[in-house]
Amino acid sequence: MTPSSTIPHTCPWWLLFTFDNPVRKLIHNPWQILLPHIHAGDTVLDVGCGMGYFTLDLARLAGPKGHIIAADLQPQMLAGLRRRAERAGLLERIELLQAAPDRIGIDRPLDFALAFWMVHEVRQPEPFLQEILMALKPGGRLLVIEPMIHVSAQAFERTVSLAERSGFMIESRPQVRISRSVLFRKPKAV
Ligand SMILES: C[S@@+](CC[C@H](N)C(=O)[O-])C[C@H]1O[C@@H](n2cnc3c(N)ncnc32)[C@H](O)[C@@H]1O
């Protein structure tokens, strides 16, 4: 089996430190980005969580009754997140999930899913989006945010169209710095 850190286009775990650091808060403030979407007690997926730049604040926002599924291909990412979550006293709210390239493995209904700077790395976006759609509760939301530097406007719109064909509806296009973003909603009846 190919180690996930050598799969082409997958952000290697050792590169993450270049953008997952305290300076990033000046550009991507997790609280500002996530606050409108998360409620106490929510079940949330952070897919392609890396070492948990957003996961810890998702756990704080969802509170003690919340449940965060942090999924990543790379065990090194999940190990880094475990250390951070333990230090922050948040590990009991976070489920670490080792994803496979063709299946995340979500096994419970979701209120919200975050895919931050990761969809462009997914080998097969269609089944990936469908798995999230199926796991979301009716009315649940998926926030996709992609880096402008790697994802052209055209490529981003292709992903948006794919998601719409899979059954998602566009709810809004939140502004996120140096990124392209879209908030999808799962219709009440799919
Ligand atoms: C650029 S990093 C972003 C990490 C984090 N979301 C952040 O913003 O700091 C992309 C992450 O997505 C993960 N990834 C790529 N494809 C994936 C897949 N199919 N399922 C789960 N994780 C995936 C990579 O291992 C990597 O940790």
The ligand as a MOL file (V3000), in Angstrom:
LIG
                    3D

  0  0  0     0  0            999 V3000
M  V30 BEGIN CTAB
M  V30 COUNTS 27 29 0 0 0
M  V30 BEGIN ATOM
M  V30 1 C -3.8440 21.3280 2.8000 0
M  V30 2 S -4.2290 20.2440 4.1250 0 CHG=1
M  V30 3 C -5.4680 21.2050 5.0000 0
M  V30 4 C -5.6090 20.8160 6.4510 0
M  V30 5 C -6.6390 21.6080 7.2700 0
M  V30 6 N -7.9780 21.4800 6.7180 0
M  V30 7 C -6.2530 23.0560 7.3820 0
M  V30 8 O -6.8990 23.9120 6.7610 0
M  V30 9 O -5.2860 23.3340 8.1210 0 CHG=-1
M  V30 10 C -5.2310 18.9950 3.3110 0
M  V30 11 C -5.4840 17.7670 4.1630 0
M  V30 12 O -6.4700 16.9400 3.5210 0
M  V30 13 C -6.1060 15.5770 3.6910 0
M  V30 14 N -6.7730 14.7880 2.6570 0
M  V30 15 C -6.5280 14.7950 1.3230 0
M  V30 16 N -7.3830 13.9530 0.6920 0
M  V30 17 C -8.1980 13.4200 1.6380 0
M  V30 18 C -9.2810 12.4920 1.6240 0
M  V30 19 N -9.7040 11.9230 0.4820 0
M  V30 20 N -9.8830 12.1720 2.8020 0
M  V30 21 C -9.4380 12.7240 3.9590 0
M  V30 22 N -8.4200 13.6000 4.0450 0
M  V30 23 C -7.8010 13.9490 2.9000 0
M  V30 24 C -4.5810 15.6020 3.6140 0
M  V30 25 O -4.0070 14.4520 4.2140 0
M  V30 26 C -4.2540 16.9060 4.3840 0
M  V30 27 O -4.0970 16.6830 5.7570 0
M  V30 END ATOM
M  V30 BEGIN BOND
M  V30 1 1 1 2
M  V30 2 1 2 3
M  V30 3 1 2 10
M  V30 4 1 3 4
M  V30 5 1 4 5
M  V30 6 1 5 6
M  V30 7 1 5 7
M  V30 8 2 7 8
M  V30 9 1 7 9
M  V30 10 1 10 11
M  V30 11 1 11 12
M  V30 12 1 11 26
M  V30 13 1 12 13
M  V30 14 1 13 14
M  V30 15 1 13 24
M  V30 16 1 14 15
M  V30 17 1 14 23
M  V30 18 2 15 16
M  V30 19 1 16 17
M  V30 20 1 17 18
M  V30 21 2 17 23
M  V30 22 1 18 19
M  V30 23 2 18 20
M  V30 24 1 20 21
M  V30 25 2 21 22
M  V30 26 1 22 23
M  V30 27 1 24 25
M  V30 28 1 24 26
M  V30 29 1 26 27
M  V30 END BOND
M  V30 END CTAB
M  END
